[in-house]
């Protein structure tokens, strides 16, 4: 299968998916932003847009490692809101 979009890996389940199917989370100088357009500069991590992958990524510390920031309840809530409400 050929795809023109870059492939990125979900930090939760580890699946490789088309970049546009994943939710990009960015650490922009200490502010965590959910960046659907993929344009925000900064250290980014990709997640499948579902709570399972968010929970896995937090449990495995892979989101923390990818973003180089402690995932506080606030950050967790912010990302989960984005997943639930898009
Ligand atoms: Zn995933």
PDB file of the backbone (N, CA, C, O) and the ligand in Angstrom, with CONECT records:
HET     ZN  A 101       1
ATOM      1  N   UNK A   1       0.837  -1.199   0.000  1.00  0.00           N
ATOM      2  CA  UNK A   1       0.000   0.000   0.000  1.00  0.00           C
ATOM      3  C   UNK A   1       0.876   1.254   0.000  1.00  0.00           C
ATOM      4  O   UNK A   1       1.813   1.376   0.788  1.00  0.00           O
ATOM      5  N   UNK A   2       0.555   2.157  -0.880  1.00  0.00           N
ATOM      6  CA  UNK A   2       1.338   3.385  -0.974  1.00  0.00           C
ATOM      7  C   UNK A   2       0.563   4.529  -0.331  1.00  0.00           C
ATOM      8  O   UNK A   2      -0.655   4.640  -0.471  1.00  0.00           O
ATOM      9  N   UNK A   3       1.292   5.360   0.365  1.00  0.00           N
ATOM     10  CA  UNK A   3       0.660   6.523   0.962  1.00  0.00           C
ATOM     11  C   UNK A   3       1.575   7.727   0.798  1.00  0.00           C
ATOM     12  O   UNK A   3       2.796   7.611   0.904  1.00  0.00           O
ATOM     13  N   UNK A   4       0.987   8.859   0.544  1.00  0.00           N
ATOM     14  CA  UNK A   4       1.784  10.065   0.384  1.00  0.00           C
ATOM     15  C   UNK A   4       2.009  10.778   1.706  1.00  0.00           C
ATOM     16  O   UNK A   4       2.891  11.631   1.811  1.00  0.00           O
ATOM     17  N   UNK A   5       1.224  10.439   2.705  1.00  0.00           N
ATOM     18  CA  UNK A   5       1.399  11.098   3.995  1.00  0.00           C
ATOM     19  C   UNK A   5       2.470  10.376   4.791  1.00  0.00           C
ATOM     20  O   UNK A   5       2.647   9.165   4.661  1.00  0.00           O
ATOM     21  N   UNK A   6       3.180  11.130   5.616  1.00  0.00           N
ATOM     22  CA  UNK A   6       4.185  10.481   6.461  1.00  0.00           C
ATOM     23  C   UNK A   6       3.537   9.518   7.448  1.00  0.00           C
ATOM     24  O   UNK A   6       2.400   9.715   7.877  1.00  0.00           O
ATOM     25  N   UNK A   7       4.269   8.492   7.792  1.00  0.00           N
ATOM     26  CA  UNK A   7       3.796   7.524   8.775  1.00  0.00           C
ATOM     27  C   UNK A   7       4.407   7.880  10.127  1.00  0.00           C
ATOM     28  O   UNK A   7       5.603   8.150  10.243  1.00  0.00           O
ATOM     29  N   UNK A   8       3.558   7.873  11.129  1.00  0.00           N
ATOM     30  CA  UNK A   8       4.032   8.138  12.476  1.00  0.00           C
ATOM     31  C   UNK A   8       3.588   6.998  13.384  1.00  0.00           C
ATOM     32  O   UNK A   8       2.655   6.256  13.073  1.00  0.00           O
ATOM     33  N   UNK A   9       4.271   6.880  14.501  1.00  0.00           N
ATOM     34  CA  UNK A   9       3.998   5.796  15.424  1.00  0.00           C
ATOM     35  C   UNK A   9       3.255   6.321  16.650  1.00  0.00           C
ATOM     36  O   UNK A   9       3.653   7.317  17.255  1.00  0.00           O
ATOM     37  N   UNK A  10       2.191   5.645  16.997  1.00  0.00           N
ATOM     38  CA  UNK A  10       1.442   6.005  18.199  1.00  0.00           C
ATOM     39  C   UNK A  10       2.272   5.658  19.433  1.00  0.00           C
ATOM     40  O   UNK A  10       2.787   4.545  19.538  1.00  0.00           O
ATOM     41  N   UNK A  11       2.406   6.593  20.359  1.00  0.00           N
ATOM     42  CA  UNK A  11       3.204   6.321  21.556  1.00  0.00           C
ATOM     43  C   UNK A  11       2.437   5.459  22.562  1.00  0.00           C
ATOM     44  O   UNK A  11       2.999   5.027  23.569  1.00  0.00           O
ATOM     45  N   UNK A  12       1.147   5.209  22.287  1.00  0.00           N
ATOM     46  CA  UNK A  12       0.362   4.338  23.155  1.00  0.00           C
ATOM     47  C   UNK A  12       0.474   2.885  22.761  1.00  0.00           C
ATOM     48  O   UNK A  12       1.078   2.082  23.472  1.00  0.00           O
ATOM     49  N   UNK A  13      -0.118   2.544  21.609  1.00  0.00           N
ATOM     50  CA  UNK A  13      -0.161   1.144  21.195  1.00  0.00           C
ATOM     51  C   UNK A  13       1.010   0.765  20.293  1.00  0.00           C
ATOM     52  O   UNK A  13       1.255  -0.418  20.057  1.00  0.00           O
ATOM     53  N   UNK A  14       1.721   1.746  19.798  1.00  0.00           N
ATOM     54  CA  UNK A  14       2.876   1.454  18.952  1.00  0.00           C
ATOM     55  C   UNK A  14       2.546   1.225  17.492  1.00  0.00           C
ATOM     56  O   UNK A  14       3.433   0.928  16.691  1.00  0.00           O
ATOM     57  N   UNK A  15       1.274   1.362  17.138  1.00  0.00           N
ATOM     58  CA  UNK A  15       0.879   1.161  15.739  1.00  0.00           C
ATOM     59  C   UNK A  15       1.431   2.279  14.868  1.00  0.00           C
ATOM     60  O   UNK A  15       1.502   3.437  15.280  1.00  0.00           O
ATOM     61  N   UNK A  16       1.814   1.910  13.670  1.00  0.00           N
ATOM     62  CA  UNK A  16       2.255   2.909  12.699  1.00  0.00           C
ATOM     63  C   UNK A  16       1.066   3.257  11.829  1.00  0.00           C
ATOM     64  O   UNK A  16       0.449   2.391  11.207  1.00  0.00           O
ATOM     65  N   UNK A  17       0.763   4.522  11.800  1.00  0.00           N
ATOM     66  CA  UNK A  17      -0.399   4.966  11.027  1.00  0.00           C
ATOM     67  C   UNK A  17      -0.059   6.225  10.269  1.00  0.00           C
ATOM     68  O   UNK A  17       0.917   6.921  10.549  1.00  0.00           O
ATOM     69  N   UNK A  18      -0.904   6.483   9.303  1.00  0.00           N
ATOM     70  CA  UNK A  18      -0.807   7.726   8.568  1.00  0.00           C
ATOM     71  C   UNK A  18      -0.874   8.897   9.554  1.00  0.00           C
ATOM     72  O   UNK A  18      -1.715   8.932  10.452  1.00  0.00           O
ATOM     73  N   UNK A  19       0.027   9.839   9.360  1.00  0.00           N
ATOM     74  CA  UNK A  19       0.102  10.988  10.266  1.00  0.00           C
ATOM     75  C   UNK A  19      -1.247  11.676  10.485  1.00  0.00           C
ATOM     76  O   UNK A  19      -1.566  12.098  11.597  1.00  0.00           O
ATOM     77  N   UNK A  20      -2.036  11.784   9.407  1.00  0.00           N
ATOM     78  CA  UNK A  20      -3.308  12.508   9.522  1.00  0.00           C
ATOM     79  C   UNK A  20      -4.347  11.762  10.359  1.00  0.00           C
ATOM     80  O   UNK A  20      -5.344  12.352  10.775  1.00  0.00           O
ATOM     81  N   UNK A  21      -4.122  10.473  10.608  1.00  0.00           N
ATOM     82  CA  UNK A  21      -5.061   9.710  11.435  1.00  0.00           C
ATOM     83  C   UNK A  21      -4.730   9.798  12.908  1.00  0.00           C
ATOM     84  O   UNK A  21      -5.483   9.315  13.754  1.00  0.00           O
ATOM     85  N   UNK A  22      -3.608  10.412  13.211  1.00  0.00           N
ATOM     86  CA  UNK A  22      -3.155  10.458  14.595  1.00  0.00           C
ATOM     87  C   UNK A  22      -3.332  11.858  15.180  1.00  0.00           C
ATOM     88  O   UNK A  22      -3.377  12.859  14.466  1.00  0.00           O
ATOM     89  N   UNK A  23      -3.428  11.884  16.491  1.00  0.00           N
ATOM     90  CA  UNK A  23      -3.534  13.148  17.208  1.00  0.00           C
ATOM     91  C   UNK A  23      -2.116  13.571  17.597  1.00  0.00           C
ATOM     92  O   UNK A  23      -1.385  12.807  18.227  1.00  0.00           O
ATOM     93  N   UNK A  24      -1.742  14.773  17.223  1.00  0.00           N
ATOM     94  CA  UNK A  24      -0.403  15.246  17.584  1.00  0.00           C
ATOM     95  C   UNK A  24      -0.477  16.086  18.856  1.00  0.00           C
ATOM     96  O   UNK A  24      -1.281  17.012  18.967  1.00  0.00           O
ATOM     97  N   UNK A  25       0.368  15.744  19.794  1.00  0.00           N
ATOM     98  CA  UNK A  25       0.475  16.496  21.035  1.00  0.00           C
ATOM     99  C   UNK A  25       1.867  17.115  21.050  1.00  0.00           C
ATOM    100  O   UNK A  25       2.863  16.441  20.789  1.00  0.00           O
ATOM    101  N   UNK A  26       1.920  18.399  21.357  1.00  0.00           N
ATOM    102  CA  UNK A  26       3.187  19.125  21.265  1.00  0.00           C
ATOM    103  C   UNK A  26       3.557  19.757  22.592  1.00  0.00           C
ATOM    104  O   UNK A  26       2.715  20.303  23.304  1.00  0.00           O
ATOM    105  N   UNK A  27       4.821  19.670  22.899  1.00  0.00           N
ATOM    106  CA  UNK A  27       5.368  20.425  24.020  1.00  0.00           C
ATOM    107  C   UNK A  27       5.999  21.682  23.445  1.00  0.00           C
ATOM    108  O   UNK A  27       7.100  21.657  22.896  1.00  0.00           O
ATOM    109  N   UNK A  28       5.265  22.784  23.586  1.00  0.00           N
ATOM    110  CA  UNK A  28       5.743  24.052  23.065  1.00  0.00           C
ATOM    111  C   UNK A  28       6.279  24.866  24.231  1.00  0.00           C
ATOM    112  O   UNK A  28       5.543  25.608  24.882  1.00  0.00           O
ATOM    113  N   UNK A  29       7.552  24.715  24.480  1.00  0.00           N
ATOM    114  CA  UNK A  29       8.237  25.432  25.569  1.00  0.00           C
ATOM    115  C   UNK A  29       7.517  25.265  26.902  1.00  0.00           C
ATOM    116  O   UNK A  29       7.371  26.217  27.668  1.00  0.00           O
ATOM    117  N   UNK A  30       7.071  24.039  27.167  1.00  0.00           N
ATOM    118  CA  UNK A  30       6.449  23.759  28.450  1.00  0.00           C
ATOM    119  C   UNK A  30       4.933  23.801  28.433  1.00  0.00           C
ATOM    120  O   UNK A  30       4.291  23.322  29.368  1.00  0.00           O
ATOM    121  N   UNK A  31       4.349  24.366  27.381  1.00  0.00           N
ATOM    122  CA  UNK A  31       2.898  24.321  27.224  1.00  0.00           C
ATOM    123  C   UNK A  31       2.547  23.114  26.373  1.00  0.00           C
ATOM    124  O   UNK A  31       3.118  22.898  25.304  1.00  0.00           O
ATOM    125  N   UNK A  32       1.592  22.327  26.870  1.00  0.00           N
ATOM    126  CA  UNK A  32       1.170  21.180  26.080  1.00  0.00           C
ATOM    127  C   UNK A  32      -0.035  21.569  25.239  1.00  0.00           C
ATOM    128  O   UNK A  32      -1.063  22.016  25.747  1.00  0.00           O
ATOM    129  N   UNK A  33       0.125  21.385  23.954  1.00  0.00           N
ATOM    130  CA  UNK A  33      -0.937  21.735  23.021  1.00  0.00           C
ATOM    131  C   UNK A  33      -1.315  20.511  22.223  1.00  0.00           C
ATOM    132  O   UNK A  33      -0.464  19.695  21.867  1.00  0.00           O
ATOM    133  N   UNK A  34      -2.609  20.390  21.944  1.00  0.00           N
ATOM    134  CA  UNK A  34      -3.043  19.373  21.013  1.00  0.00           C
ATOM    135  C   UNK A  34      -3.155  20.066  19.665  1.00  0.00           C
ATOM    136  O   UNK A  34      -3.829  21.086  19.523  1.00  0.00           O
ATOM    137  N   UNK A  35      -2.500  19.509  18.713  1.00  0.00           N
ATOM    138  CA  UNK A  35      -2.247  20.210  17.460  1.00  0.00           C
ATOM    139  C   UNK A  35      -2.745  19.400  16.264  1.00  0.00           C
ATOM    140  O   UNK A  35      -1.973  18.686  15.623  1.00  0.00           O
ATOM    141  N   UNK A  36      -4.043  19.517  15.969  1.00  0.00           N
ATOM    142  CA  UNK A  36      -4.601  18.704  14.886  1.00  0.00           C
ATOM    143  C   UNK A  36      -3.975  19.019  13.524  1.00  0.00           C
ATOM    144  O   UNK A  36      -3.859  18.138  12.672  1.00  0.00           O
ATOM    145  N   UNK A  37      -3.580  20.255  13.327  1.00  0.00           N
ATOM    146  CA  UNK A  37      -3.008  20.623  12.038  1.00  0.00           C
ATOM    147  C   UNK A  37      -1.562  20.211  11.860  1.00  0.00           C
ATOM    148  O   UNK A  37      -1.038  20.224  10.746  1.00  0.00           O
ATOM    149  N   UNK A  38      -0.913  19.842  12.961  1.00  0.00           N
ATOM    150  CA  UNK A  38       0.474  19.420  12.879  1.00  0.00           C
ATOM    151  C   UNK A  38       1.439  20.535  12.530  1.00  0.00           C
ATOM    152  O   UNK A  38       2.504  20.280  11.969  1.00  0.00           O
ATOM    153  N   UNK A  39       1.085  21.759  12.852  1.00  0.00           N
ATOM    154  CA  UNK A  39       1.929  22.885  12.449  1.00  0.00           C
ATOM    155  C   UNK A  39       2.674  23.540  13.602  1.00  0.00           C
ATOM    156  O   UNK A  39       3.603  24.318  13.383  1.00  0.00           O
ATOM    157  N   UNK A  40       2.273  23.229  14.820  1.00  0.00           N
ATOM    158  CA  UNK A  40       2.916  23.867  15.958  1.00  0.00           C
ATOM    159  C   UNK A  40       4.343  23.351  16.128  1.00  0.00           C
ATOM    160  O   UNK A  40       4.562  22.140  16.164  1.00  0.00           O
ATOM    161  N   UNK A  41       5.299  24.243  16.230  1.00  0.00           N
ATOM    162  CA  UNK A  41       6.664  23.775  16.446  1.00  0.00           C
ATOM    163  C   UNK A  41       6.826  23.225  17.856  1.00  0.00           C
ATOM    164  O   UNK A  41       6.062  23.554  18.763  1.00  0.00           O
ATOM    165  N   UNK A  42       7.817  22.399  18.013  1.00  0.00           N
ATOM    166  CA  UNK A  42       8.080  21.842  19.340  1.00  0.00           C
ATOM    167  C   UNK A  42       8.197  20.345  19.255  1.00  0.00           C
ATOM    168  O   UNK A  42       8.036  19.736  18.198  1.00  0.00           O
ATOM    169  N   UNK A  43       8.484  19.765  20.414  1.00  0.00           N
ATOM    170  CA  UNK A  43       8.640  18.320  20.505  1.00  0.00           C
ATOM    171  C   UNK A  43       7.261  17.675  20.487  1.00  0.00           C
ATOM    172  O   UNK A  43       6.422  17.986  21.332  1.00  0.00           O
ATOM    173  N   UNK A  44       7.020  16.796  19.552  1.00  0.00           N
ATOM    174  CA  UNK A  44       5.686  16.236  19.402  1.00  0.00           C
ATOM    175  C   UNK A  44       5.611  14.745  19.667  1.00  0.00           C
ATOM    176  O   UNK A  44       6.604  14.023  19.575  1.00  0.00           O
ATOM    177  N   UNK A  45       4.423  14.310  19.992  1.00  0.00           N
ATOM    178  CA  UNK A  45       4.147  12.878  20.115  1.00  0.00           C
ATOM    179  C   UNK A  45       2.839  12.614  19.393  1.00  0.00           C
ATOM    180  O   UNK A  45       1.976  13.488  19.310  1.00  0.00           O
ATOM    181  N   UNK A  46       2.700  11.426  18.881  1.00  0.00           N
ATOM    182  CA  UNK A  46       1.488  11.067  18.145  1.00  0.00           C
ATOM    183  C   UNK A  46       0.729   9.987  18.889  1.00  0.00           C
ATOM    184  O   UNK A  46       1.313   9.062  19.455  1.00  0.00           O
ATOM    185  N   UNK A  47      -0.583  10.127  18.872  1.00  0.00           N
ATOM    186  CA  UNK A  47      -1.470   9.174  19.536  1.00  0.00           C
ATOM    187  C   UNK A  47      -2.630   8.839  18.616  1.00  0.00           C
ATOM    188  O   UNK A  47      -3.123   9.705  17.893  1.00  0.00           O
ATOM    189  N   UNK A  48      -3.073   7.573  18.639  1.00  0.00           N
ATOM    190  CA  UNK A  48      -4.357   7.278  18.021  1.00  0.00           C
ATOM    191  C   UNK A  48      -5.399   8.053  18.823  1.00  0.00           C
ATOM    192  O   UNK A  48      -5.288   8.147  20.046  1.00  0.00           O
ATOM    193  N   UNK A  49      -6.403   8.604  18.157  1.00  0.00           N
ATOM    194  CA  UNK A  49      -7.377   9.407  18.886  1.00  0.00           C
ATOM    195  C   UNK A  49      -8.359   8.562  19.681  1.00  0.00           C
ATOM    196  O   UNK A  49      -9.559   8.582  19.406  1.00  0.00           O
ATOM    197  N   UNK A  50      -7.869   7.827  20.654  1.00  0.00           N
ATOM    198  CA  UNK A  50      -8.769   7.119  21.554  1.00  0.00           C
ATOM    199  C   UNK A  50      -8.153   7.037  22.953  1.00  0.00           C
ATOM    200  O   UNK A  50      -6.940   7.157  23.126  1.00  0.00           O
ATOM    201  N   UNK A  51      -9.027   6.828  23.947  1.00  0.00           N
ATOM    202  CA  UNK A  51      -8.589   6.874  25.338  1.00  0.00           C
ATOM    203  C   UNK A  51      -7.653   5.715  25.690  1.00  0.00           C
ATOM    204  O   UNK A  51      -6.777   5.853  26.544  1.00  0.00           O
ATOM    205  N   UNK A  52      -7.846   4.579  25.029  1.00  0.00           N
ATOM    206  CA  UNK A  52      -6.969   3.431  25.297  1.00  0.00           C
ATOM    207  C   UNK A  52      -5.510   3.794  25.052  1.00  0.00           C
ATOM    208  O   UNK A  52      -4.633   3.496  25.863  1.00  0.00           O
ATOM    209  N   UNK A  53      -5.275   4.435  23.931  1.00  0.00           N
ATOM    210  CA  UNK A  53      -3.892   4.766  23.583  1.00  0.00           C
ATOM    211  C   UNK A  53      -3.344   5.852  24.493  1.00  0.00           C
ATOM    212  O   UNK A  53      -2.168   5.826  24.855  1.00  0.00           O
ATOM    213  N   UNK A  54      -4.185   6.803  24.862  1.00  0.00           N
ATOM    214  CA  UNK A  54      -3.738   7.827  25.809  1.00  0.00           C
ATOM    215  C   UNK A  54      -3.362   7.179  27.139  1.00  0.00           C
ATOM    216  O   UNK A  54      -2.313   7.476  27.710  1.00  0.00           O
ATOM    217  N   UNK A  55      -4.231   6.290  27.627  1.00  0.00           N
ATOM    218  CA  UNK A  55      -3.952   5.631  28.903  1.00  0.00           C
ATOM    219  C   UNK A  55      -2.686   4.788  28.831  1.00  0.00           C
ATOM    220  O   UNK A  55      -1.875   4.798  29.756  1.00  0.00           O
ATOM    221  N   UNK A  56      -2.519   4.060  27.734  1.00  0.00           N
ATOM    222  CA  UNK A  56      -1.306   3.251  27.570  1.00  0.00           C
ATOM    223  C   UNK A  56      -0.062   4.127  27.551  1.00  0.00           C
ATOM    224  O   UNK A  56       0.950   3.816  28.179  1.00  0.00           O
ATOM    225  N   UNK A  57      -0.161   5.214  26.826  1.00  0.00           N
ATOM    226  CA  UNK A  57       0.995   6.111  26.687  1.00  0.00           C
ATOM    227  C   UNK A  57       1.384   6.714  28.033  1.00  0.00           C
ATOM    228  O   UNK A  57       2.563   6.936  28.307  1.00  0.00           O
ATOM    229  N   UNK A  58       0.373   6.976  28.874  1.00  0.00           N
ATOM    230  CA  UNK A  58       0.656   7.526  30.195  1.00  0.00           C
ATOM    231  C   UNK A  58       1.220   6.432  31.109  1.00  0.00           C
ATOM    232  O   UNK A  58       2.192   6.657  31.830  1.00  0.00           O
ATOM    233  N   UNK A  59       0.598   5.242  31.070  1.00  0.00           N
ATOM    234  CA  UNK A  59       1.058   4.125  31.903  1.00  0.00           C
ATOM    235  C   UNK A  59       2.499   3.727  31.605  1.00  0.00           C
ATOM    236  O   UNK A  59       3.287   3.468  32.514  1.00  0.00           O
ATOM    237  N   UNK A  60       2.824   3.684  30.330  1.00  0.00           N
ATOM    238  CA  UNK A  60       4.171   3.258  29.922  1.00  0.00           C
ATOM    239  C   UNK A  60       5.197   4.386  30.013  1.00  0.00           C
ATOM    240  O   UNK A  60       6.381   4.179  29.748  1.00  0.00           O
ATOM    241  N   UNK A  61       4.736   5.575  30.387  1.00  0.00           N
ATOM    242  CA  UNK A  61       5.591   6.763  30.413  1.00  0.00           C
ATOM    243  C   UNK A  61       6.108   7.154  29.035  1.00  0.00           C
ATOM    244  O   UNK A  61       7.044   7.946  28.920  1.00  0.00           O
ATOM    245  N   UNK A  62       5.502   6.602  27.993  1.00  0.00           N
ATOM    246  CA  UNK A  62       6.034   6.929  26.677  1.00  0.00           C
ATOM    247  C   UNK A  62       5.634   8.335  26.229  1.00  0.00           C
ATOM    248  O   UNK A  62       6.344   8.973  25.452  1.00  0.00           O
ATOM    249  N   UNK A  63       4.501   8.804  26.720  1.00  0.00           N
ATOM    250  CA  UNK A  63       4.114  10.177  26.386  1.00  0.00           C
ATOM    251  C   UNK A  63       5.038  11.165  27.096  1.00  0.00           C
ATOM    252  O   UNK A  63       5.490  12.155  26.519  1.00  0.00           O
ATOM    253  N   UNK A  64       5.297  10.868  28.343  1.00  0.00           N
ATOM    254  CA  UNK A  64       6.227  11.686  29.120  1.00  0.00           C
ATOM    255  C   UNK A  64       7.617  11.711  28.479  1.00  0.00           C
ATOM    256  O   UNK A  64       8.245  12.765  28.372  1.00  0.00           O
ATOM    257  N   UNK A  65       8.077  10.551  28.061  1.00  0.00           N
ATOM    258  CA  UNK A  65       9.399  10.473  27.437  1.00  0.00           C
ATOM    259  C   UNK A  65       9.439  11.184  26.096  1.00  0.00           C
ATOM    260  O   UNK A  65      10.423  11.839  25.753  1.00  0.00           O
ATOM    261  N   UNK A  66       8.366  11.046  25.350  1.00  0.00           N
ATOM    262  CA  UNK A  66       8.334  11.675  24.023  1.00  0.00           C
ATOM    263  C   UNK A  66       8.290  13.196  24.138  1.00  0.00           C
ATOM    264  O   UNK A  66       8.908  13.909  23.347  1.00  0.00           O
ATOM    265  N   UNK A  67       7.548  13.681  25.135  1.00  0.00           N
ATOM    266  CA  UNK A  67       7.371  15.133  25.257  1.00  0.00           C
ATOM    267  C   UNK A  67       8.365  15.763  26.221  1.00  0.00           C
ATOM    268  O   UNK A  67       8.477  16.986  26.306  1.00  0.00           O
ATOM    269  N   UNK A  68       9.080  14.919  26.941  1.00  0.00           N
ATOM    270  CA  UNK A  68      10.036  15.388  27.951  1.00  0.00           C
ATOM    271  C   UNK A  68       9.355  16.283  28.978  1.00  0.00           C
ATOM    272  O   UNK A  68       9.880  17.327  29.366  1.00  0.00           O
ATOM    273  N   UNK A  69       8.171  15.849  29.408  1.00  0.00           N
ATOM    274  CA  UNK A  69       7.447  16.609  30.426  1.00  0.00           C
ATOM    275  C   UNK A  69       6.614  15.630  31.244  1.00  0.00           C
ATOM    276  O   UNK A  69       6.138  14.618  30.730  1.00  0.00           O
ATOM    277  N   UNK A  70       6.448  15.945  32.520  1.00  0.00           N
ATOM    278  CA  UNK A  70       5.607  15.144  33.395  1.00  0.00           C
ATOM    279  C   UNK A  70       4.146  15.329  32.962  1.00  0.00           C
ATOM    280  O   UNK A  70       3.686  16.454  32.771  1.00  0.00           O
ATOM    281  N   UNK A  71       3.428  14.218  32.810  1.00  0.00           N
ATOM    282  CA  UNK A  71       2.029  14.328  32.374  1.00  0.00           C
ATOM    283  C   UNK A  71       1.156  14.528  33.614  1.00  0.00           C
ATOM    284  O   UNK A  71       0.806  13.571  34.304  1.00  0.00           O
ATOM    285  N   UNK A  72       0.818  15.769  33.877  1.00  0.00           N
ATOM    286  CA  UNK A  72      -0.018  16.100  35.028  1.00  0.00           C
ATOM    287  C   UNK A  72      -1.472  15.742  34.725  1.00  0.00           C
ATOM    288  O   UNK A  72      -1.836  15.459  33.584  1.00  0.00           O
ATOM    289  N   UNK A  73      -2.290  15.763  35.777  1.00  0.00           N
ATOM    290  CA  UNK A  73      -3.724  15.516  35.578  1.00  0.00           C
ATOM    291  C   UNK A  73      -4.314  16.524  34.595  1.00  0.00           C
ATOM    292  O   UNK A  73      -5.183  16.208  33.782  1.00  0.00           O
ATOM    293  N   UNK A  74      -3.812  17.735  34.703  1.00  0.00           N
ATOM    294  CA  UNK A  74      -4.293  18.803  33.832  1.00  0.00           C
ATOM    295  C   UNK A  74      -4.014  18.496  32.353  1.00  0.00           C
ATOM    296  O   UNK A  74      -4.877  18.653  31.489  1.00  0.00           O
ATOM    297  N   UNK A  75      -2.803  18.064  32.103  1.00  0.00           N
ATOM    298  CA  UNK A  75      -2.428  17.719  30.722  1.00  0.00           C
ATOM    299  C   UNK A  75      -3.243  16.525  30.245  1.00  0.00           C
ATOM    300  O   UNK A  75      -3.736  16.502  29.117  1.00  0.00           O
ATOM    301  N   UNK A  76      -3.377  15.536  31.118  1.00  0.00           N
ATOM    302  CA  UNK A  76      -4.155  14.347  30.786  1.00  0.00           C
ATOM    303  C   UNK A  76      -5.591  14.732  30.416  1.00  0.00           C
ATOM    304  O   UNK A  76      -6.140  14.257  29.422  1.00  0.00           O
ATOM    305  N   UNK A  77      -6.184  15.598  31.237  1.00  0.00           N
ATOM    306  CA  UNK A  77      -7.555  16.052  30.984  1.00  0.00           C
ATOM    307  C   UNK A  77      -7.661  16.785  29.653  1.00  0.00           C
ATOM    308  O   UNK A  77      -8.601  16.595  28.882  1.00  0.00           O
ATOM    309  N   UNK A  78      -6.681  17.613  29.419  1.00  0.00           N
ATOM    310  CA  UNK A  78      -6.666  18.404  28.189  1.00  0.00           C
ATOM    311  C   UNK A  78      -6.657  17.499  26.951  1.00  0.00           C
ATOM    312  O   UNK A  78      -7.400  17.719  25.994  1.00  0.00           O
ATOM    313  N   UNK A  79      -5.807  16.491  26.997  1.00  0.00           N
ATOM    314  CA  UNK A  79      -5.713  15.580  25.848  1.00  0.00           C
ATOM    315  C   UNK A  79      -6.979  14.727  25.747  1.00  0.00           C
ATOM    316  O   UNK A  79      -7.483  14.484  24.651  1.00  0.00           O
ATOM    317  N   UNK A  80      -7.488  14.277  26.893  1.00  0.00           N
ATOM    318  CA  UNK A  80      -8.682  13.419  26.820  1.00  0.00           C
ATOM    319  C   UNK A  80      -9.906  14.192  26.335  1.00  0.00           C
ATOM    320  O   UNK A  80     -10.761  13.637  25.645  1.00  0.00           O
ATOM    321  N   UNK A  81      -9.989  15.470  26.695  1.00  0.00           N
ATOM    322  CA  UNK A  81     -11.082  16.299  26.163  1.00  0.00           C
ATOM    323  C   UNK A  81     -11.006  16.384  24.642  1.00  0.00           C
ATOM    324  O   UNK A  81     -12.015  16.309  23.940  1.00  0.00           O
ATOM    325  N   UNK A  82      -9.799  16.539  24.167  1.00  0.00           N
ATOM    326  CA  UNK A  82      -9.597  16.631  22.723  1.00  0.00           C
ATOM    327  C   UNK A  82     -10.005  15.323  22.024  1.00  0.00           C
ATOM    328  O   UNK A  82     -10.587  15.339  20.939  1.00  0.00           O
ATOM    329  N   UNK A  83      -9.690  14.205  22.663  1.00  0.00           N
ATOM    330  CA  UNK A  83     -10.049  12.913  22.103  1.00  0.00           C
ATOM    331  C   UNK A  83     -11.571  12.726  22.115  1.00  0.00           C
ATOM    332  O   UNK A  83     -12.152  12.251  21.140  1.00  0.00           O
ATOM    333  N   UNK A  84     -12.201  13.101  23.217  1.00  0.00           N
ATOM    334  CA  UNK A  84     -13.644  12.886  23.348  1.00  0.00           C
ATOM    335  C   UNK A  84     -14.460  13.815  22.468  1.00  0.00           C
ATOM    336  O   UNK A  84     -15.480  13.421  21.902  1.00  0.00           O
ATOM    337  N   UNK A  85     -14.001  15.049  22.363  1.00  0.00           N
ATOM    338  CA  UNK A  85     -14.812  16.026  21.652  1.00  0.00           C
ATOM    339  C   UNK A  85     -14.216  16.466  20.326  1.00  0.00           C
ATOM    340  O   UNK A  85     -14.830  17.220  19.571  1.00  0.00           O
ATOM    341  N   UNK A  86     -13.030  15.991  20.059  1.00  0.00           N
ATOM    342  CA  UNK A  86     -12.392  16.273  18.785  1.00  0.00           C
ATOM    343  C   UNK A  86     -12.017  17.713  18.630  1.00  0.00           C
ATOM    344  O   UNK A  86     -11.468  18.100  17.598  1.00  0.00           O
TER     345      UNK A  86
HETATM  346 ZN    ZN A 101      -2.483   3.834  19.348  1.00  0.00          ZN
END
